[in-house]
């Protein structure tokens, strides 16, 4: 069985700049991929069935399975697959784990089933599964607009991050539907520079709705400018090197968990003619 890497992501910042008539939010964000993530393995079958093993806490019809079935429907293939998921990215932490897994299924099975769909078609399938899936189908760090599907590749400095998360699952819909969410941050007209007055507009709501998120941010904030990623609840800060990050994690109180990760600009599993990892 071939194995494929499914990276986590950070939102270096996330601004909500409006709301569409369909209720979905317009945002501007900077996505940074990490070298920390899940691993998926695939075995092609001829019976058309889709089965996933591993990560038994996930529902049987999770995003991996839904992605594979969507690819079958669009491509018309009669092949199936057995998918094994090694889950490392925490659920409901704003790190994009489910979206990354779904995108990896689309790209990997498009290759393994030899369905020859273009990246644009895979991206369209991905958008129907979740707003962050197109990012991971494209496979690179990016400047994101719209609901996150309008992506411009970004070559970011390869920094080191200390990422810490509480023992809480933060539902994205809960944060975005909160009436007190800021929805009118001024648009950035020209992408970059990405420093200055940059923040995560979802953080105040996540702190209020989930006190564990605030506690996590306060703890990590002792060591630098901690920020929340996505809709929470993971927090991160930039560190000088891996050793500095590990020293922070050595002081990590229970039940917080964390990892030191490096930024990457491209998923190494997605070469021009990918063969997995």
N, C-alpha and C positions, 0 to 999 in steps of 0.2 A: 504494500500500500504506500503510495506516495504521500508525503507530508507537505503541508503548506502553512506558512506563517500568516497569522491574522493580527496586525499590529493594533495597539491601543492608540488613542489620540488625545491631545490636549487642545483646548481652546485657549490660546494665549490671551485673547480677549474675546468678548461676545457682546455686541450691542444690538438691542432691539430697536429698529428704526421705523416700524410701522406695522399695521395689521391689514391683511387683505380681506376682501369681501367674503371669502370662504372661511374666514376665521383664523387662517394660518398666519404666522408671524413672519415679517420680513426682518432679516438680520444681516449683520456684517460681522465677520469673524475671521480669525487667523487660525487655521488648523495646523498643528504640529504632530506628525507621526512619531511614534516611539519604537524603540527596539524591544519593548516589552509587549507581550501579547499572547493570544491563544494559538494552538496548533491543531490543524485539521488534517485527517488522513482519509483517503478515498479509495474505494474498490469498485470498479465498474462492474455492473451486472447486466445480464441480458433479459431479465424478467420485467423490467420497467418499474420495479418497486423502489421506494426511497425509505431508508431506515437510518436512524442515527443512534449511536451508542456513546457512552461517556456523558459526563455532566448530567447525572440522573435527576438532579433537582430542577432541570428545565422541563417544560411540557414537551410531549412527544411531537406536537406540531409547532415546533419553535421556528425561528427565522431561518435556520439552516435548511430545514425540511421545506418550508414555504418557498425559499429561494430555488431549491432544486426543482420543485414542482412547477414553479413559474417558468424556469428555463425549459423544462420539458414541453410545456404548453406552447411557448413561443417558437421553439425550434422544431417541434414535431418529432423529436427523437423517440425511439422506443426503448432506449437503454435506461437502466436504473443505476443506483449507487448505494453502497453502504458507506456511511460517513461516521468517522470517529472523532470526537471533539475532546481535546484536552483544554479545560477551561481554567485560565489564569486571571483574566480580566474580571474584576468584580462586577456584579450585576447592579444596575441603578446607581452607578458612581460617576456618570458623565464622561466615561472614558471610551465609549463607542463600541463596546465588546460585541453586542448582538449585531450591530450594523456591519462591523468588520467581518464577523463570521459569515454573515449572509453574502457579502461581497466576495469573499474568498470562495464560497461555494459556487457562485456564478462564474467567476473567472476560471477556477480550477476545472469545473465540469464542462465548461465551454471548450476547454482544451482537451480534456480526457475523453469527452464524448465526440470530439471533432465536429461540433455543431457550427463552428466558423462564424458565430455572430460577432459583429463589430463591437468595439468598446462603447460606442454611442448607444447601441441597442441594449447592451448589458446595463448601461447607466440608466436607461429608461426603465428597465425591469427593476433595477435597484431602487429608483425613486418611488415606485409603487409599493415597495416594502418598508421604506423608512427614509427620512430626510437625510440622514448621514450616510446611507449606503453608497450613493454616487461618489463620495469622497474616497471610499475604500476601493471601489471599482477602478477609479482612475489611478489609485495607488501611490499618491504623492502628497506631501504637505502643500497647502493651498490657501489662498485668499478666497473666502466663501461669501456669497450674497444670495438674495432671494430667500428661500427657506433653507439654504445651505447647499442647494444643488448647482448654483452658478459658480463654477470654480475656475480660478486662475492659478496655475502652478506657481509655487513660491520656493525659491532656494533660500532656506533659512540657515542662520549660523548653527552649527551642530553643538548644541549646549547639553549640559547634564542637568537632570531634574530629580528632585526628591518628591515622590508622589505618595500621599498618605490618604487613607479613606476610613470613615467610621463604619460601624456595623449597622448600617441602615441602607435600605433601598429607596431611592428617591424617584418616584414616577415622574417622568418628563411632563406628562399631561397635567399633573397637579400644579406644577410650577407655572407652566405657560397659561393656565386658565385662571390664575389668581388675579382678582380685580385690581390689586395694588401693584402689579408688575409695571415697570417703566416700559413704555412702548413708543417713546418719541425722542430717543437719542438722535442728535443731528447726524446725518450721513457723512461718512468720510468720502470726499469726492475723488481723491487720487490715492490708491493704495500705497501705504508706506510714507514716511517711516512708521514703524509699528510700536513706537514707544510713546511716552507722553501720557495724556489723559485717556488711558485705555483701561477698561474694567469689564466685569461680567455683570450685565444688568439683571441676571437671574439670581445673583448671590443674596441680595437682601430678602427676597421671598423665601429662598431655600433656608436661610438662617432662621427666619421666623417660623416656618412650617415644620422644620426639622432641627431642633436644637443641637442634635449631634453634629450637624454640619458646621454650625457656629463654633462648637467646642473644638472640632478638628482644625478649623481655620485659626482659631486662637492659639492652639498648641503649636502648630507649624509656624505661625507668625512670630514666635519667639526667635526664630532663626533667620528671618528675612521677610521679604515681601510676598507673603503667601496669597494665592488666588485660587478661586474655585474654577473647575473645568465643567463645561456643559451645564446641565441643570443640577449638577451636584450628585453625590456629596463628596467627591474626591477633591483634595486641595493639593497644590504643587508650588514649588519654588525652584528657582534656578540656583544651582550650587557650582562651586569652582571646579570640582572634579568628583569622581565616583567615591573617593575616600571621604570627602567632606559629607556627601550624602549618607554614607554608611554610618558615620559618626552620629548623625542626627537620628537615624533609625535605631541605633543602639539604645537610645533614650525613649523609644516609643512606648507609651503606656497602653495597657490593655483597656478596651478591646480594639484600639486603632491598629491598622495594618498598613504596610507601605512597601515601597520598592524604589530603588535608584535606577533610572532609565536614561538612555541617551536619545536625543532627537535624531531622526533620520529624515531624509527628504524623499526617499523612495522605498517602497516595500521590496525587499530583496527577492521575494518570491515571484514578482511580476516582471520578468524580463520580456523582451520582445517576443520570444518563443518560449514561454515559461515551462519549466520542468519541475516546479515545486522547489522545496528546500531539502 
